């Protein structure tokens, strides 16, 4: 399969037209133009300004992934005899794509202990079963996990349920993606979210993109990069892999770009996997050696600079160059551009956070930005490029093991609720407790917890030891067939554009949108809020702390959010007039950092130990252009020219060095597991490194985590390759 010359363009448009043919042109158009927030990435669009419109009012703002998610929700319902025809073993032979396209779930399903088939169960029986199992499990043997698909309203009820039950074992999918960003930024500048608004990008003259591939995962950001280049600005891409869309991209909403393509990277740097911290330290060292740091800003608005400076000075150039894989001349060229720029934004994704030193990576990004006063003011700043559409919102409304002090005080003072003081469990801690046989009930609000986990064998063992697992889902995924407990229950839910009441979602720019909802396409599914409120009424019958009947109303939930969530006070205006808003305190201005001292903090961070033997490769797991998170919509990865997913992409010099040939079958082995019969493919990746597809390659990733953020190292697995001997028939 040959890769195109540019990302985006007519291929993306043609794909969207094919989806329209599949589900109906007018139906898809009406659905995409409805006043509902985009269902995919957290760049965000839609809401009260209309579908395919961003917060700046620009139209058309849409991407292929938005169409994919909408088309999936518009597919026919699962056939009435589907689960009678397919037992659990047969369903396990389905790949992610086949499960996704098996149809919309429309009735509650129960996989009873010892049974091989999911069977329909009534809503009343399902809810009674949930309440019975929750009461039997109790607070210390239950955990709550949410994906970024859910609304703020559902997320708020979800975490309230866990706290009223007496447990802080509640978390969300960010622990497996951007938690290192939140922890790192929080420790550096006092807020765990990005510091810029969308309009700040209109003034950026240098954007440094590290460890991210938005051309595949956040395509609408490509327009912002195109515009930076057209204004004469620069975009430095730092990525071990040469990604097609980051070199040249055809923005479908721009005629000139569609005709001629747009150059994205003005400079493309390929470090080792995990070498970013060393590279960033090299940039900081160059800035300091040239005396190009902003001394007045540092003195007035930061602390711990001397310890940071000493650490950088003690770090030798040989170590920086060896560990980063980038020569000093290139580091000097990056620094030249950084020093000469006026408004710099640094953006990153999971290439930075998916390491056992992920939090240190983010702190080092903050260090570099603070050196020149590029954070704490408008038109420059830090931009974690978050994945799912409302993952940031779920964190805001408290779907986390530990509540921020201000929210904790408001909950206890205004609602007279005593929040449990026992330590909470992050996502991996929940899996470890399950593996020890300490969890009886797992409550999964969307997502695919099984498919998101590293060390697939460990995840399978852990989830199989849980007595009851509850999933709230729209379609089938691998978690429903592999991530099963002794008893597994699936409740069908409505996507946000079918909600009977409006909902809210928060973008990566901390902009809260309101989705109107709409008419349900099928009888049977219920809204997440209605399910949670119904469970709450049964679970807390006779408990007067919360009126769960009242909280069937989304407006009533928003009243509580506005009163209890710091930064969400403007939600009152949303209730009154559907007004959308930016969360206050996030887009830091006038150098007023929301820290205890009011100052940002430098961190002195030594280079991490990254031992790699000569016969090993550093493996990073990646998503393809044809998938979103763990959902695989298409087996092909068009931008990388791959027609299949059972491949390992390697530098040609490594193929030759290891005595291999392209399209040869190998067994890929790590300390966690192995994958047999994988095809070797040549690709432009930094020598000594390789990439394979997530979530399939999760079996190779150990379940060890960054000690600060508890995020697994999906991008830093050491692997060896063995030639597979094909057996002759």
N, C-alpha and C positions, 0 to 999 in steps of 0.2 A: 504494500500500500504506500503510495507516494504522498508525502505531506504537501499541502498547498504552499504558495510563496508568502502568503500573509494570513494572519488570523482574522476572524470576523468575515466581513464581505458577503459575497453572494452565496457562499456555502451556508452561512448562518441564516440568511434570508430564505434560501430554498428549503432548509430544514424546517423552519417555522411554517412555511407554506404547506409542507407535507403534513405537519401536525394539524394544520387547519383543515386539510382534506380529510384527515382521519376523524376528527371530532365535529366538523362542521364549521365553515368559515364564519357565519354570522354568530353562532353560539360562542366561538372562541373570541371574536371581536367584542361582543357584549360583555363577556366575562373579564377580559383584560381591561376594558374601559370602565368597569364598575369602580366605585369609590372604596377600593380595598387595597391594603398594603401588599406589596409583592411578597410571595410565599418563599422566596429563595434567599439570596444573600442579604447581609445587613447594610449594604450600600443604601438600600431602601428606595422605594418609589411608590406611587399610588397614594391612597388616602383621600382626604377631602378635596384636594385639587384635581382629583380624577385619576383613573388608571393610566399608567404609562407616563406619569408626570412626577418630576422630583420636587423637593421642597423649594427649589428656586423657580418653579413653575414652568420648567422646560419640557417640551413634548416633541417627538416621542422619546421617552427614556425607558427602554425595555431591552431585554436580552433573551437569548435562546433558552436559558435556564428557566426564566419566568414562564415561557410558553410550555416547556417540558412539565413543570410542576402543575400548571393549570390543566394541561391535556391529561395528565395522570388522574386528576380529580374528576375529569369529565368522562372517563372511560366507563363502560358498562359495569353493572354490579357483578360480583362473584356469582357464578352460576349456582342455582339452588342445590344441585347435586355434587358440587365441586368437592366438598370435604368428605362426602360419602365415597367418592371415587378415589380420592387420594389420601392414603394414610400418612402418618408422620414420617415414615422412612422414605416414601415416595416424594414427599414435599422436600425432604433434605437433598434430593437429587436436583432440585431446581436451583438455578443461580439467582443472584439478586435481581437481575432484569426480569426473569420469568416470573418471580414472585410478585414484583411490583406490578406487572401487567396481567396478573390473574384476575384483576377486577377490584372494584370498590367494596369494602366490607360494609354490610348493611344490617347484620344481626349479631347479638352477643354469641360468643363461641366458647365452649369449655372443653379442655383436654383433661379428662379425669385421670386420677392415678391408675396406672396399669392399662389405660386405653391407648389405642393406636390412631384414633380418629378424633378430630375436633367435631363437636356436636352442637347444634343450636340450643340456646337456653333463653328463656324469657328475660326481659329487662328486670322485672320484679325479683325473679329468682337469682339473677346475676348480682343485683345490688345487695340482696339479703346475704348472699354468699360472701361478698366482699366484706360487709360489716362483721359477719360472724368470724371470718378469718382474721380481720384486723384486731378484733377484741381478743381473740385467742392468742395472737402473736404478742400483743402488748408493745409498748414503746421501745423497749430495748432490743427487740428482735424483728424490727421493721425498718426498711429504708425507703425513701422517696427520691425518685430520679426524674428530671424533666428535660426534654429537648428544647431547642430554640424555636420550635414551630408554634408553641402555645402562646396565648395572649397574656398581657399583663394581668387581666382579670382572673384568668384561670390560674396563673402562677401565684398570685396573691392568696387565693383560696387554698391552693396546694400546700404552701408553706405554713399557712395558718392551721391547717388540719394537722400537720406534723407537730407543730408546737403545742396545740391543744391536747394532742395525744401524749405529749410529754417527751418528745425526742427532737434532737437537732440533726438526726440522720437524714438530711434533705440536701440535695445538690442538683446541679444541672450539667449539661454537656460541656460547658466551658472548661471543666477540669481536664478534659482530654483535648482541648485546643488552646484557648487563649488565657487560661488562668495565670500563666506566667506573666502575661502582659498586665493583668490587674494587680498582681502582687508586686511586680517590678516597678510599675508606674506609681502605685500607691506608696511604696517605700521611698520613691525618689521625688515625687511632686505632689503627693497627697490625694490624688484621684486616680482610680484604676481605669478610667475611660480615656479615649482620645481627647486631645486638647483643642482640636480645631473644628470649625464648622465648614460645611460644604463651600460656602462663598470664599473662605480663606484660600482655597486652591486657585482662585482666579488671580491671585497676586503672587503665587509661588514662582520663583525664578530658578530654584533647584529642588528637585524631588529625588530623594535617595530611597530606592525601593529595595528592601533586603529580605531575602528568603520568602518571596511571595510570587505567585503566578496569576495575577488578576485577569490576564487575557483568557484564561480558562475558567477561573473560579469566581471572578467579579468583573465580568466583561464591561459593565457600564463605566467602570473607572477609567477605561482606556480613552474615553473621550476627554477626560480631564488631562491625561498625559499628552494627548495629541495637542490640546490647546496650550499647554505649557511650552511645548516645542515650537508651536507657531508664533508664540509671543517672543521667541528668542531665548527661552529658558532651557534648562538642561534636565535630563532624567538619567540618573546613574542607577543601573540595575546591578545588584549584587546577588548572584545565584549560581550554585555549582553547575546548573543545567542551562544550556542555551535554549531558551523557550522561544519558539517561533513568534508567538503573538507579542512578546516583549521586544522583538526586533522590529517587526513591521505589522501593522494592524489596519484593517479597513473598517472604519467606524460606519455602520450602516445608516446612521442618521445624518451623515455629512457627505454631500455629493462629491466634493473634491477628494476626500479620503477614500470614498468608494471607488472612484475612477483610478486614482494613482497610488493609493495606500499611504499610510502615515508612518514615518520613522518614529519609533518610541524611544529606545535607548540611545542616548548620545554617547554613552560609555557603558560597556558590558564587562563586568568583572566576575570571574568564576573561581571562588575560593574552594577549599576543601569543605565537605559536609562537616559542620561543627566548627569551622574555622572563622566564623564571623566575629566572635569575641576578640580573637587575636587581631583580625583586620581592623576592627573598631578601635582597639587599643593602639594600633599603629597610627591611625588617623589622629587620635588624641595626642599621641607622642609627637607627631609632626607639628600639630597646632601649638603645643607647648614649647617645643624647641624653637619655633619661629617667633614666639611671643605674640601669637595672633589671637590669643584668648581675650575675652571681654572682661578685663580686670575689674572695672567699676561695677558691672552687673554681678559678677561673682562675689565681690565684697559686700554688696548691698542686699543680695537676694538669695544667697546660697550658704550652705555650711558643709564642713568636712572636706573642703577643697584641698587642704594641705595633705591629708592622708591619701586622697586620690592622686594628687600630683606626685607624691613620693612613690606610690605603687607603680605608676606609669614610668617614672624615671628609672626605677629598678628593673623594669622589664626590658630585656635585651632585644635588639633588632633581629638577631639570628633566630631567637625563639618565636618572635612575631611572624617572620617570613616562613619559617618551617611549618608552624602550626596552621597558619592561614592558607598557605599555598600561593600567596600573592607576593610578587617581588616589590622591593622598596620603591622603585620608580613608579609603579602603578599606584601605590599608596600615596606617593607624593602628588600624582596627577589628581587623584580624588581630593586630596587636601587642598590643592590649588583652587579647585572649583568651589569647595566648601567655604574657604576663606573669602573668596571674591563675591559670593552670593549675598543677597540682601535678605531674602525671605526663604528659609529652608524648611521643608517638611520632610520628616523621615517616616516612612511607612513600612510595615512588616507584617508577616503572617506566620504560619506555623513552621516555616523553615528556621525561624528564630526561637519559637516557644517549645517545639518538640525535641528538646534535648534535656539531658539530666542537669545541665546548667542553664536551662531556659530563662529562669528568672534573672540570673546574672547577665545573660545576653541583653535582656530588656533594660536592666539597670545601666549597662554599658552604653546602649543607645541613648538613654537619658543623659548620661555623662557627656557624651559627644555633643548633644544638643545644648546642654547647659554651658558648655565651654564658650560658646559664642552668643549666648543669650537668645537662642532660637526657640525657647519655650517659655510660656508665661505671658505672651502677647499675641495680639491678632496677626493674621497673615503668615504665621510660621508656627511650627509645633510638631507634636507627636501624634501618629495616626496608626494605631493597631487596626489592621484590616480584618474585621470580624466576619465569621462565616454565616451562621444562620440568622434569619430575619429578625428574631426577637430574643436572641440569646443574651444580649446586653440588658434588655428589659427585664428578663427573668432575674438576673442578678440584682437589678435595681429594686424589685419588689420583694426581695428577701428569700429567693430560692437558693439559699446558701447555708452551709453548716453554721456559720457565725454571723449574727446580725450586727450591723454598724451600731455604735453606741447610741446615736441620736434616734434611730428607729427603735431600738430596744427600749429606750426610755419612754418613747411615745406609746408603744404598745402597752407597756405596763401601767403608765399613768392614765391614759385616755380610755383604755379598755379594761383596766384592772385585771390584766392577764399576767400571770407569773410565767415568764418564758423559762424553759428548762435550762439549767446551768451546766449540765453534763456536756463534755466536748462533742462536737459534731463529727460526722464522718464525711470525708471527701469521697469522690466516686470510687477510687481504687481501694480506699479503706472499706467501703461497702462490699466490694468484691472479695477482699481478703476475709472479712467477717463471714461472708457467705461460704467461702472456701473452708473456713473452720467449722462450718455447720451452726453458726450463731444467728442466722437470719431465717425467719419463718415466713415473712411476707415482703415482697418487693413490689412497689407501686410505681409503674413506669408511665409517665405522662408524655406519650409520643416518643419518637426516636427509635433507635436500635441499639440498646445498651450492649447486647452481645457483640454485634458487628463493629461497634466502636472500640472494643477492648483490645489491648495488645495481648500477646501470649494466648492465642485462641484456645489451646488445650486447657490452660488454667481457667479461662473464662467459662468454658463448657463445664468443667468440673464444678466451679463455684456456683453457677446458676442451677445446675442439676440438683444441688443440695438444698435449695430453697424450697420450702413446702408449697407456697403459693406465689405465683408471679401474675401480676395484673398489668395488661397493656391497654392503653387507650390509643387507637390507631385508625388511620383511614384506609390503608392498604397493607398487604402482607410484606414482611421483610424477613431476612434470615434469622432475626431474633425470635420470631414466632415459631420457628421450626427447629432451631438449634438451641436457643436460649430459653429452654423450657424448664420448669421446676417439676416437683412431684405432681403439681396441679397447675394448669395454666389457663388463664381467662383473658379473652380479648373482647374489649368493648369498642364498637364502631363509633367514631366521632366525626363531626362535621369540620371541613376546612373553613378558614375564616370567611371566605366569600359566600358560605352557606349558613353562617351563624344567624339565628333569629333576632339577635340584638347586636349592637355595635360593639367592637372590641378595640383595644389600642395595642400598638407595637412601637418599640424604640429602635431607631437605626444606630449604626456605628458612629454617626455624628451627633448622638444624643438627642435626636429629633423624634418626638413622640407623635405618631400618626394615629388617626382614627379610621377604622375600617367599618363600613356600613353593614357588612354581612349581605344576606340575600336569601333567596328561596332555595330550600334543600332540593338537590337533584334526585334524591331517593328517600323513600320511607324507611325508617329504622334507625339511622344514626342520630345521635344526640350531641348537643354542644358540650364541650368539656366543662363549662361552668355548671350546666344543669346536672351533669353527672356528679360533680364534686359536691354541689349543694345538696343533692339527694342523699349521697353517702353521709355528708355531715349531719343532716337531719336525723338519720337513723343511728349514726355512731354516737352522737352527743345528745340523744333524747333525754330531756330532763336537765340538761346543762344549760344554764342561762347566760353564759359568758358571751356567746355569739348567737345571733339570730340567723341561723342558716336558711330559714325560709325566706327571709328578707333578702339574703344574698343570692337568691335566684336572679335578682335584678342587677344587671351590669352597672347601672348608674349608682346603685347603693354600694357596690364594690369600689367604684371609682371615688366615691365620697371618702371611703376609708383610706384608699391609696393617697388621695390628696392631703388628708389629715396626718397620715402616719409615715409616708415615705419622704425623706429629705430630698429636695430638688424637684419633687412632683407637686408642689403646691399649686402650680398653674393648671393642674387637672380640674380644679373647680371651674375654670373657664371652659374646659372641654365639656363638662357636664352641662353647662348653661347654653353654650352656643357651638358645640362641635369644633372648638378652636384647637388647633394643633400647636405644639410648643417645643422649645428646647429645654432640656433639663438644666436647671440652674446649677452653677458651680463647676461645670465640666470644662467649658471652653475658657480656659484660664486667661484673664486679661489683666493688664497693668501690673504684672508680676505679683499678683496676690495669690500665692499658693495656699491651698486648703490644708496646710500642715499645722501641727501644734505650734511651731515657731513662726509660721508664716513664710518660711524659707524653703527652697528646694534643697535636696541633699545629694551631694556626690557620694559615690560608693567606691571604695578601694577594692578592686577585684583582680586577683591573680589569674593567670591563664589556667584553664582547667587541664587535667591530665586526660589525653585522648590516645591511649595506646592502640596501635594498629600494627599487626605483624605483616611481613612482606607478602604472605599468601592470602591476606584478608583484604576485603573491600569495605568501605564505609557505605552502608546501605541507607537510603532515604526512601520512605514510602510516600507515594504521591497520588493525587486524584487525576483522573483523565478529563479531557474536554467534554466527554459524554456522560459525566456523572455529577451529582450534587451530594456532598457529604458522603454517607455510606450507600446512597441510592445510585445504582448503576442504570442509567436510562439506555445506554448503547454500549456494546462491547468494543466498538471502534474508538480509537483516540486519534481523531483526524489531524490535530496539530502536530502530534509526534509521529504521524505516519504509521501507526500500529493498528492492525486489523483485529487484534486479539489482546487478551490481558495476561496470559501465562508467559510473560517475558521478563527478562532482566536486561535493562538498557545499560551499556557499558562503553567506555572509551575504547577506541580501536587498539591503543597501545596496551591496555590491560588484557584485551582479548588475545593479542599476540603474546604478551608476557606470560600468560597462564596456559599457553599452548592450546587455545580454543579456536574455533571458527564460527562465523556468524551462522545462525540457525541450528547450531549444535544444541543438543539437549544436555542439561546439567542438573544436578541436585544442589540446591542452595541450602546451606546449613548455618545455623547460629546456635548460641547457647540455649535458646528457647525452643527451637523446633527446626523442621526442615520442609522443603517443598521439592518434590521430585519432578523430573521431566519438564523443566523450564527452558524456554528457548532463549539463547544468547542473541542479543541484537546490538548492533553498533549504534551509538548515539553520541551527541556532542555534550558530554558531561566531563567534569574535571577528572583527570586521570587519578586512579586510586579510589574512585567513588562509583556508585551505581544506584539505579532507581528501579523500584518495582511498584506494582499497583496496590493501593489501599482499597478495600479492607482485606483482600485476599492474602496479602503478605503479612498481615498482623500475626500470623502464626510464628513468624520469625522474630518478632519484637518482644524482648523480655518485659515483664510487668514491673520492673523497677521504675521509680519516679524521681523527678526533681524534688529534693527535700524541702524546698521552699514553697513551690506551687502545687506539688503532688501531680504534676503532669508527666505522663510517660514519654520516653525518648523515641518516638516514632521515626525520627530523622537521624538516629545515631546508632544503628545496629551494625556490629561487625559480623561479616559473613564470609564463608569459604565456599568454593565451588568444586564439585566432583563431577567428572564426566559420567553420564549415564550410559551403560552398556545396553544397547537395544537387543532384546531377545529375538532370535530368528525363529520364525514359525516352522 
